[in-house]
Amino acid sequence: MSITSGCDGLLLQCSALTLVRGERELFSGLDVSLRPGEVLQVEGENGAGKTSLLRVLAGLARYGYEGEITRPVPLLYIGHLSAVKELLTPRENLAWHVDGHADYRDSDVCAALAKVGLAGYEDVPSHQLSAGQHRRVNLARLHLSRQPLWLLDEPFTAIDRDGVASLEHLFVSHAKRGGAVVLTSHQPLRMEYPLTRLMLRAGGDL
């Protein structure tokens, strides 16, 4: 994978970011910069604005915030809600998600599903799968991703211990290739790799 970044080497930068929901200010004056090889964990209690921050950084929130955001590279966003279409199989769901990003063979799609523990489930209708298996279908996109920047909201939800360890290894591999990861998580990461933490506090304090 070839990683390209902005002229200053950044994959993501936001300056003086302020986000308001309703009449409540979630955070203000937030500065974030991300360079190739960096992993940023966004922490905070429920309601502190973690999901809202990721959606803003991904360009999915068009209003309610102030500040400047620069994203000079393609990104992959995976939210905490299931993006699996239940009438499709895991194979069809994954092919649909990655369509247009690159040319993938069916064998590539099946290999990605196998890496998340879904070998043998490729053609099972997704409505027959568990919540954890739905989550794995979404996360299989990481194994096909060519986007340098990953924005992941609670990627460990409904994932067992082995799956968590596998994801942490994947994050490190992506960072070592020159990519970057921003993730939210309620649990501490145990990967042996430099990690930056950003704590959001309900009420707008950082």
URNOR-V293173 format. One record per residue. N is the residue number from 0. PSI is psi in degrees with one decimal (999 if undefined). D_LAST is the distance of its C-alpha to the last C-alpha in whole Angstrom. Layout:
N/PSI/D_LAST
N/PSI/D_LAST
This chain:
0/130.5/35
1/124.3/34
2/127.2/31
3/148.6/30
4/-179.4/27
5/175.0/27
6/-22.2/29
7/10.8/26
8/3.6/25
9/142.8/22
10/-21.8/22
11/139.0/19
12/133.8/17
13/144.5/15
14/134.6/14
15/44.9/12
16/126.3/12
17/132.6/11
18/129.0/13
19/133.3/15
20/118.0/17
21/-122.4/20
22/10.5/19
23/130.2/15
24/117.6/12
25/-45.4/10
26/162.3/7
27/151.5/8
28/30.3/9
29/128.5/8
30/128.1/10
31/132.7/12
32/143.8/15
33/125.6/18
34/163.8/21
35/135.7/24
36/1.2/24
37/147.0/20
38/124.5/18
39/123.4/15
40/121.5/14
41/122.5/11
42/165.5/10
43/156.7/9
44/167.6/12
45/134.3/14
46/-0.7/13
47/-15.5/10
48/19.0/11
49/-51.4/12
50/-41.4/15
51/-39.7/15
52/-46.4/13
53/-38.3/16
54/-36.5/18
55/-45.9/17
56/-31.6/17
57/-8.0/20
58/18.1/22
59/-10.0/22
60/118.5/21
61/-7.4/23
62/171.4/21
63/3.3/19
64/158.6/16
65/154.3/16
66/178.9/16
67/136.0/18
68/129.6/18
69/123.0/21
70/88.9/22
71/-0.3/26
72/159.3/27
73/148.9/28
74/158.6/25
75/123.5/26
76/128.0/23
77/114.0/24
78/174.9/23
79/-14.5/23
80/152.2/26
81/131.5/29
82/21.7/30
83/129.6/34
84/117.9/37
85/-21.5/39
86/-10.8/42
87/158.5/42
88/165.5/42
89/-40.8/39
90/-45.6/41
91/-39.4/41
92/-47.3/38
93/-41.3/37
94/-37.5/39
95/-41.7/38
96/-38.3/34
97/-4.0/35
98/131.4/38
99/-16.8/38
100/-33.5/35
101/171.1/38
102/113.8/42
103/136.8/42
104/160.2/45
105/-33.9/45
106/-32.5/45
107/-43.3/42
108/-45.5/40
109/-37.7/42
110/-39.1/41
111/-41.1/37
112/-37.6/38
113/-35.6/40
114/-20.4/37
115/16.3/35
116/23.5/38
117/21.8/39
118/131.7/43
119/-10.9/45
120/7.6/43
121/-35.8/43
122/18.8/46
123/130.3/45
124/134.0/44
125/-21.9/40
126/-11.6/40
127/-2.5/42
128/158.5/39
129/170.6/36
130/-39.2/33
131/-37.7/32
132/-36.0/35
133/-43.2/33
134/-39.2/30
135/-34.8/32
136/-45.1/34
137/-45.6/30
138/-20.0/29
139/-22.1/33
140/-28.6/32
141/-33.0/30
142/-12.8/33
143/-7.3/34
144/136.5/31
145/9.1/32
146/132.5/29
147/-31.9/27
148/124.4/23
149/128.7/22
150/113.1/20
151/120.9/20
152/111.5/19
153/59.8/20
154/-17.4/23
155/0.4/24
156/130.2/24
157/23.9/28
158/134.8/29
159/177.8/31
160/-43.8/30
161/-38.7/32
162/-37.9/31
163/-45.8/27
164/-39.0/29
165/-41.3/30
166/-43.6/27
167/-41.2/25
168/-39.5/29
169/-40.4/29
170/-44.6/25
171/-43.9/26
172/-42.4/29
173/-43.3/28
174/-40.4/25
175/-23.6/28
176/-3.4/30
177/5.8/28
178/-175.8/26
179/152.4/22
180/132.4/20
181/125.3/17
182/150.7/17
183/146.2/15
184/140.9/17
185/-11.5/17
186/150.1/19
187/145.1/19
188/141.0/20
189/13.3/23
190/146.0/24
191/78.6/26
192/144.2/24
193/131.8/21
194/131.6/18
195/138.2/14
196/139.2/11
197/117.9/8
198/121.4/6
199/136.3/5
200/133.5/6
201/131.0/9
202/-4.7/9
203/-4.3/7
204/142.7/4
205/999/0
